[in-house]
Amino acid sequence: MAVRDNKLTAVAELTDRFRGSSATLLTEYRGLTVAELKQLRRQLGTEAAYAVTKNTLARRAATQAGIDGLDPLFTGPTALAFVSGDPVAAAKSLRDFGRAHPALIIKGGVFEGRAISADEVRRLADLESREVLLARLAGAMKANLSKAAALFQAPLSKTARLAAALQDKRTSESTE
């Protein structure tokens, strides 16, 4: 009976992690050593928790969390990266680690409550970080505001130049 209670507790914890994560990325780690897994955990940093789980428990937890479409991914040795911070940074870390260690295979994941494929995780990894995107947006907005200010000033400066030209013309006509 204690084994069943442990499994129920494990499923409940995994369900909470699925619900509390901004994203969850599924990987296959077959062929990685314990030292390499430790290195991967360090590379993911504090924004993601990397956990090796049993497929049946993870499948039940995903179902209880209301996530559909992950069942085909729960084959072979599976580990989950529960992302609490920026999903893009975690996806980049997994992608980069996978390049150095081909034994790590990204299977797919969950992003914004829906299942995503391995290709979508790779596209997520190719995005700029949130800070870079926000900085670009701020720069674009500042540039547009500068253009608007120049546009609003143009009629005033044109009018001033026209008035100066008329005044010069009048003074040249009165001196003749």
C-alpha positions in Angstrom: 0.0 0.0 0.0 2.9 2.4 0.7 4.2 2.0 -2.9 0.8 3.1 -4.2 0.8 6.1 -1.9 4.3 7.1 -3.1 3.1 6.9 -6.7 0.0 9.1 -5.9 2.2 11.6 -4.2 4.6 11.6 -7.1 1.8 12.1 -9.6 0.4 15.0 -7.5 3.8 16.7 -7.4 4.3 16.3 -11.1 0.8 17.7 -11.7 1.6 20.7 -9.6 4.9 21.2 -11.5 3.1 21.0 -14.9 0.5 23.6 -13.7 3.1 25.9 -12.1 5.6 26.0 -15.0 5.7 28.5 -17.8 6.8 25.7 -20.0 7.8 22.0 -19.7 10.3 20.5 -22.1 10.6 16.7 -22.6 13.9 15.1 -23.5 15.4 11.7 -23.9 18.6 11.3 -22.0 19.6 7.8 -23.0 23.4 7.6 -23.2 24.2 10.5 -20.9 26.3 9.9 -17.9 25.4 11.1 -14.4 28.1 13.8 -14.6 26.6 15.0 -17.9 23.1 15.2 -16.4 24.6 17.2 -13.5 26.3 19.5 -16.1 22.9 19.9 -17.9 21.2 20.9 -14.6 23.8 23.5 -14.0 23.5 24.8 -17.5 19.7 25.2 -17.1 20.3 27.2 -14.0 17.7 28.3 -11.5 15.0 28.9 -14.0 14.4 25.3 -14.8 14.3 22.1 -12.8 15.4 18.9 -14.7 13.8 15.7 -13.4 14.0 12.1 -14.6 10.5 10.6 -14.2 8.7 7.4 -15.0 6.6 7.7 -18.2 3.4 6.3 -16.6 3.5 8.8 -13.7 4.4 11.7 -16.0 1.6 10.8 -18.4 -1.0 10.7 -15.6 0.3 14.0 -14.2 0.0 15.7 -17.6 -3.5 14.3 -18.0 -4.5 15.6 -14.6 -3.0 19.0 -15.4 -5.2 19.2 -18.4 -2.5 18.8 -21.1 -3.3 16.7 -24.1 -1.1 15.5 -26.9 2.0 14.4 -24.9 1.2 10.6 -24.7 3.3 9.8 -27.8 6.3 11.5 -26.3 6.4 9.3 -23.2 8.4 6.5 -24.7 11.9 5.5 -23.7 13.8 7.2 -20.9 12.2 10.6 -20.4 13.3 13.6 -18.4 11.3 16.8 -17.9 12.6 20.3 -17.7 10.1 22.3 -15.7 10.7 26.0 -16.6 9.8 28.6 -14.0 11.5 31.5 -15.8 12.1 32.3 -19.5 11.1 29.4 -21.7 13.4 30.7 -24.5 16.5 30.6 -22.3 15.7 27.0 -21.2 15.1 25.9 -24.7 18.4 27.5 -25.8 20.2 25.7 -23.0 18.8 22.4 -24.0 19.5 23.0 -27.7 23.1 24.0 -26.9 23.7 21.1 -24.6 22.2 18.8 -27.2 24.7 20.1 -29.8 27.6 19.2 -27.5 26.0 16.0 -26.4 24.1 14.3 -29.2 22.7 11.7 -26.8 20.3 14.4 -25.5 17.2 14.4 -27.7 14.5 17.0 -27.4 11.1 15.3 -27.8 8.7 18.2 -27.5 7.0 20.0 -24.6 4.3 22.1 -23.2 4.1 25.9 -23.8 1.2 28.1 -22.8 -0.8 25.1 -21.8 -0.6 23.2 -25.1 1.7 20.5 -26.4 4.4 21.5 -28.8 6.6 19.4 -31.1 10.4 19.2 -31.1 10.5 21.5 -34.1 8.5 24.1 -32.2 10.9 23.8 -29.2 13.8 24.5 -31.7 12.0 27.5 -33.1 11.5 28.7 -29.5 15.2 28.3 -28.9 16.0 30.4 -32.0 14.0 33.4 -30.6 15.8 36.2 -28.9 15.5 36.4 -25.1 12.6 38.3 -23.6 14.9 41.2 -22.6 16.4 41.5 -26.1 12.9 41.5 -27.7 11.7 44.2 -25.2 14.8 46.3 -25.9 14.1 46.1 -29.7 10.5 47.0 -29.2 11.5 50.0 -27.1 14.0 51.1 -29.7 11.4 50.8 -32.5 8.9 52.8 -30.4 11.5 55.5 -29.7 12.4 55.7 -33.4 8.8 56.1 -34.4 8.3 58.8 -31.8 11.3 60.7 -33.2 9.9 60.4 -36.7 6.6 61.7 -35.4 8.2 64.6 -33.6 10.1 65.5 -36.8 6.9 65.2 -38.8 5.1 67.6 -36.5 8.0 70.1 -36.6 8.2 70.1 -40.4 5.2 72.4 -41.0 6.4 74.8 -38.4 9.9 75.0 -39.8 8.5 75.3 -43.3 6.3 78.2 -42.2 9.2 79.9 -40.5 11.4 79.6 -43.6 8.5 80.9 -45.8 8.0 83.9 -43.5 11.7 84.6 -43.5 11.8 84.4 -47.3 8.8 86.7 -47.6 10.5 89.2 -45.3 13.7 89.1 -47.3 11.7 89.6 -50.5 9.9 92.6 -49.0 13.1 94.2 -47.7 14.8 93.6 -51.1 11.8 95.2 -52.9 11.7 98.2 -50.5 15.4 98.9 -51.0 15.0 99.0 -54.8 
